[in-house]
Amino acid sequence: MNANRVETSKIIEGSAPSLRMQLYVVTSTALSLEAVKENLAEHRAYLRNLEEQNVLFGAGPLWTDDGQYFEGDGMLIYRAASVAEATAIAEADPMHSRGARTFKIRPWLLNDGSITIRVTLSEPQRDVF
């Protein structure tokens, strides 16, 4: 028994009422910035398709620790039924299937937070806070 681990079911059972939405966080690590650039259009099209299927919760580039540069890494969050399903989704991403990036998946339980969306109907504008 590892004293530094707690079973996920105990965390879920013992938590206060909250959203408890199971998601999958994918950290996507660039092997080559050039390869990332070469696959960006296909990657973005793939993400749009996932968005239309309500699979993609969020995605975007990761900056260097100082926030000044992009080295090709990214993060994606999927709605999936299991780690296996999330893995299949990530493997089909052109960034991964073509070898521009490798990836790691971590299950994530979204419990708390908020989002506010304002849509202005008279102008083509969206604000997300």
PERA-V512961 format. One record per residue. RES is the residue in three letters. PSI is psi in degrees with one decimal (NA if undefined). Layout:
res:RES psi:PSI
res:RES psi:PSI
This chain:
res:MET psi:126.2
res:ASN psi:118.2
res:ALA psi:-14.0
res:ASN psi:14.7
res:ARG psi:146.3
res:VAL psi:133.4
res:GLU psi:139.6
res:THR psi:-36.6
res:SER psi:-33.5
res:LYS psi:-34.3
res:ILE psi:-46.9
res:ILE psi:-46.9
res:GLU psi:-36.9
res:GLY psi:-3.0
res:SER psi:154.1
res:ALA psi:160.5
res:PRO psi:129.9
res:SER psi:-178.4
res:LEU psi:-48.4
res:ARG psi:48.4
res:MET psi:117.2
res:GLN psi:120.8
res:LEU psi:174.1
res:TYR psi:120.2
res:VAL psi:126.7
res:VAL psi:117.8
res:THR psi:126.8
res:SER psi:114.6
res:THR psi:125.3
res:ALA psi:137.1
res:LEU psi:-26.0
res:SER psi:125.2
res:LEU psi:-36.3
res:GLU psi:-44.1
res:ALA psi:-36.7
res:VAL psi:-48.0
res:LYS psi:-41.0
res:GLU psi:-29.1
res:ASN psi:5.1
res:LEU psi:-43.8
res:ALA psi:-45.2
res:GLU psi:-37.4
res:HIS psi:-47.1
res:ARG psi:-38.4
res:ALA psi:-41.2
res:TYR psi:-43.5
res:LEU psi:-39.9
res:ARG psi:-40.7
res:ASN psi:-43.5
res:LEU psi:-37.3
res:GLU psi:-44.8
res:GLU psi:-30.8
res:GLN psi:0.7
res:ASN psi:31.0
res:VAL psi:-36.5
res:LEU psi:117.3
res:PHE psi:-38.6
res:GLY psi:156.9
res:ALA psi:152.9
res:GLY psi:170.1
res:PRO psi:154.2
res:LEU psi:133.5
res:TRP psi:167.9
res:THR psi:164.9
res:ASP psi:-30.6
res:ASP psi:-2.2
res:GLY psi:12.6
res:GLN psi:-18.6
res:TYR psi:159.2
res:PHE psi:126.7
res:GLU psi:8.3
res:GLY psi:-4.6
res:ASP psi:158.4
res:GLY psi:171.0
res:MET psi:139.1
res:LEU psi:149.4
res:ILE psi:122.9
res:TYR psi:150.1
res:ARG psi:118.1
res:ALA psi:163.3
res:ALA psi:-17.7
res:SER psi:169.0
res:VAL psi:-39.5
res:ALA psi:-43.3
res:GLU psi:-42.4
res:ALA psi:-37.9
res:THR psi:-43.2
res:ALA psi:-38.8
res:ILE psi:-46.4
res:ALA psi:-40.1
res:GLU psi:-29.5
res:ALA psi:-11.6
res:ASP psi:128.0
res:PRO psi:-30.6
res:MET psi:-36.5
res:HIS psi:-43.4
res:SER psi:-25.2
res:ARG psi:3.5
res:GLY psi:15.8
res:ALA psi:-29.7
res:ARG psi:155.5
res:THR psi:168.8
res:PHE psi:158.9
res:LYS psi:138.3
res:ILE psi:135.0
res:ARG psi:125.5
res:PRO psi:141.2
res:TRP psi:128.2
res:LEU psi:110.2
res:LEU psi:114.4
res:ASN psi:-49.0
res:ASP psi:160.0
res:GLY psi:-173.6
res:SER psi:158.7
res:ILE psi:137.2
res:THR psi:129.8
res:ILE psi:131.6
res:ARG psi:124.5
res:VAL psi:123.2
res:THR psi:113.2
res:LEU psi:-27.7
res:SER psi:-12.8
res:GLU psi:147.3
res:PRO psi:77.7
res:GLN psi:139.9
res:ARG psi:136.9
res:ASP psi:130.4
res:VAL psi:129.9
res:PHE psi:NA
